[in-house]
């Protein structure tokens, strides 16, 4: 019997098992916030994950998109929302890039993380703009000290060191992650350091941190079509020469002041991030583009909460974000780069857009015997789009063994700087994406076992999508509306101290309504039609199974099984021009099985071995850039061995 059949049988036999039990509330300024899934440090350590992307890929409703390389780009989506629609915070401060709206999870080492807070519902009310699809807040470590070393397949190396003195106090962190990659030009190296100092006195808690991180990555692109060898690639990579370099400095300040019945908080972050990208391609000639981007961002938030009455809580505040980009592209063109007489012609393009947003928020919360209610309101004033109001609310009912939470709210996200101002392709006439979402969840605790169910519905209008025009150039437009209806089922069983299986299932029915170009004529003009299609890049079904087996008090094995249904993507077809069709591409369902074996010694030392993708699943990790290519390959079967020391 094949490994895939064995693991499929294992899944069917353990459907009565369960998913990780997390905390579902958090506090903001002393007020209770429902709807948050909180992963504590002990859960992070027990997960066996070596990266933030690997950890979050096991959370129900989360999809982590990667290009298959250990150090490559990793982004996150929640419940069918695009990565740029999910706001990702570090200690409450947004990290989403103003250029493209996404956050690369590979740039945040797991060794820094104390806790992760995830809201898959209408978190944008207080979280700010660009939270149409939910919010993830990453809380950094305090005073613990640790050292970890890991090496593995394809030259993978991971080193992390953290030293904490007091909590709050002084903390120093450093990390290095590198890999040779599985394909040519897929190598990468990421390194960084962080220093923080904390002060706690008389109800005042302050933390000041400086972070420096850098990266150099190969950008191989997708696998070319069978039999196709690109000019600057080979039969497995689109490019052998494209490279990307990153360097970022950031300073952050977090503070709270406890005034008994009230609390004040301040969050601020300044960052200066540089990115250099070398791109080689052939398109009616031979080109080498050298791009330099310098993005400076400033964020500040000031809030206050009041809860002197047992049944009433209030919170209010404002935040400000300013982003400025200085960009330059030097593009050199040769007709014959091998000819000594062709010195090439270089043209330079520069642009320096900026965007500012001032927001205010208000939360009112009533807590009564067995139930609670909450009303939220957020007002944003964007430098390009003016004022936008986003109301929302929540109702909670608590019975003896059952908790019900219903929430609904509006959100919006303005276009990114790339959407608006990219030279030759940006669209300054774009409208912000707007949406609303409703969510109903239930948590049942019965005899020490926990069962959870949630239903959600979200509509996003004026969805921004980049699609190729008749000349083959990709441009953004408000062409889509997306509707997502889904259900998540989770359960966790305690079958003794040695066996605690966990399972989660997510069903997502997502449709997109696209205004598609179906006919292009120079005389008669372009003809568009609204077409309903299954939403791109979203599996309908996902299953996550975790099975921890404690062999004795010092050793154990962790089994992680993940199954994801098939995905589709769409590519314009100009073969019958001026009639334009649409090609549909499919990535089949994928089943992966990961194992982690761990043995703990005296003195806080743990030895481990991680085995990934034991099924050697070869379904692509992500769709490629064209209908003909073979997409981005999944990471094959691999191993990592290492040691962790808690000091």
Residue, then its C-alpha position, 0 to 999 in steps of 0.5 A: x500500500x502506498x504512503x498516500x493511501x496509508x495516510x488517507x486511511x489514518x485521516x479517516x480513522x481519526x476523524x473523531x480526533x481534534x484541533x488545537x485548543x487555543x484561547x479565544x479572548x484577549x485584552x485590549x486596555x483591560x477590556x475583553x475582546x472576543x473572536x481572537x484565537x490566541x496561540x501561547x508560547x507553550x503551544x508554539x514550542x509544542x507545534x514543532x514548527x521551525x518558522x512562522x509560516x510553518x506554524x500558521x499553516x496549521x491554523x484552521x482557515x489560514x492559507x500560507x502561500x509560498x514559492x516552495x523555497x525555505x527562505x523564500x516569500x511566504x504570505x498569509x490569507x484568512x478565510x479566502x481573503x487575499x494576503x494584502x487584505x489581512x493586516x499583520x501587526x508586530x506588538x500592535x503595529x502594522x507591518x503591511x508594506x505600503x507598496x504591495x500590501x503584504x507581509x513576508x512571514x519569512x522575515x519574522x523569525x519564530x524565535x522572537x515570538x511570545x504569542x500570536x493573536x488571530x482574528x478571522x472576523x471583523x477585526x478591522x474596526x479597531x485594527x485599522x484600514x487594510x483589515x478586510x480579511x482579518x488581523x494577525x498580531x504577533x507579540x514579541x518575547x520578554x525575558x526568556x533566554x534561548x539558543x537553537x541550532x538546526x540543519x537539514x536538506x538542501x543546505x538548510x541552516x537555522x541559528x537563533x540566540x536570545x538573551x533576556x535579563x529581567x522582564x521587563x528588562x534588556x533583551x538581545x536577539x540574533x538569527x540567521x537562516x539560509x538554504x541552498x535551495x532545490x532549484x538553481x537560483x533558489x538559494x537565500x539567506x536572512x539574518x537580523x538582530x533586535x535589541x530592546x529595553x523595558x522599564x516598569x515603574x508606578x503603573x508605567x510600562x515602556x518598551x523600546x526596541x531597535x531591529x535590523x534585518x537583511x536578506x539576499x534571495x535568488x528569484x528563480x520564478x516558476x518552472x517553464x513550460x515543458x520543452x521551453x528553455x527561457x533565454x535567461x533560465x533553464x528547464x526548471x527556472x525562469x531566471x538564473x540571474x534575478x536576485x533580490x536584496x533587502x535591508x531594513x532598520x526599525x525603531x518601535x516604542x510601546x507603552x502603557x500607563x495603568x490608572x486603576x479604572x483607566x489605562x492609556x497606551x501608546x504604540x509607535x514604529x518608524x522603519x526605513x526599508x530598502x529593496x534592490x532587485x535585478x531582473x533579466x528578460x527578453x521581450x523584443x530585445x534583451x533587458x536588464x532592470x536594476x530597481x531600487x526602492x526605499x520605503x519610509x513608514x511612520x505609525x503612531x497610535x494613542x488610546x485609552x480605556x475605562x472600565x470602572x463599572x463592572x458591566x461597562x467598558x469604553x475604549x477610544x483613540x486614534x492612529x496615524x500612518x504615513x508612507x513615502x516611497x522613493x523608487x528608481x529603475x535603470x533599464x538597459x536594453x540590448x538588441x544583441x547583448x553578445x555583440x561587442x558593438x552593442x553597448x546598450x541603451x539605458x533609460x531611468x524611471x523615478x517616482x516618489x509617491x506617498x500616502x497618509x491615513x488618520x484614523x479614530x476608533x471607539x469601542x463600547x462594551x457591556x458585560x452582564x450575567x451570562x451575556x455581553x454586547x459590544x459596539x465598535x466604530x472606526x473613522x478613517x481619513x485617507x490622503x487620497x480617498x477622504x473619510x470612510x466610516x466602518x461600524x460593527x458589533x458583537x453579541x456573546x451568550x454564555x451558558x453552562x457548557x456552551x458559548x455563542x458569539x455573533x459579530x458583523x461589521x464593515x471594513x475598507x482598504x485603500x489601493x496600495x502605492x503600486x496599484x496607484x502609481x507603478x510607472x506605466x501600469x498604475x491606475x490613479x482612478x482606482x477605488x478602495x476595496x470595501x466589504x462586510x462580514x458576518x460570523x457566528x461561532x459556538x464553543x461546547x465544552x463537554x466532559x473535558x472535551x472541546x468542540x467548536x464550530x463557526x460559520x462566516x460570510x463575507x462580501x468584498x466589492x471593488x476588489x482590485x486585481x492585476x490582469x494582462x491587457x491586450x499588449x501583455x502588460x499587467x495593470x490593476x483595475x476594480x473588476x471583481x466582487x468576491x463572496x465567501x461563505x464558509x464553515x470551520x469545525x474544530x475539536x480537541x479530545x483529551x484521551x489521557x495524558x499521552x494522547x491528545x488528538x486534534x482536528x479541524x475542517x474548513x469548507x469555503x464556497x467562494x465566488x468572484x464576479x469579474x468584469x472581463x474583457x471579451x472583445x478588443x477592437x481598435x475601431x469599436x472599442x473594448x467590450x466587457x462582460x460580468x462573469x461569475x467564476x469560482x474564486x481563484x487560488x482558494x481550496x474548497x476543503x481543508x483538513x488539519x490533523x495534529x496527533x501528539x504521542x508522548x512516549x514517556x516524560x522526556x520524549x514524544x512524537x508529533x504527527x501533522x497531517x494536512x490535506x488541501x482541496x484543488x485550486x483554480x486560477x485564470x489566465x486571459x487567452x488571446x489566441x483568437x484575438x480580437x475575441x478574448x477568452x479565459x483559460x482555467x488552470x488547476x492545482x490538484x488536491x495535496x496531502x502532506x504528512x510531517x513528523x517531529x521526534x523530540x527528546x528532552x535532556x536535563x538542563x533545558x536541552x531538547x534534541x529534535x528531528x523534523x521530517x517534512x512531506x513524508x508523502x513526497x506530495x508533488x502538487x505545485x505550491x503556487x500558480x505560475x505567471x502564465x497558463x503554459x508554465x508548470x507553476x512553483x514546485x512544492x518543497x519535496x521530502x526533507x529533514x531537519x535535525x537540531x537542538x534547542x536550549x532554554x537558558 
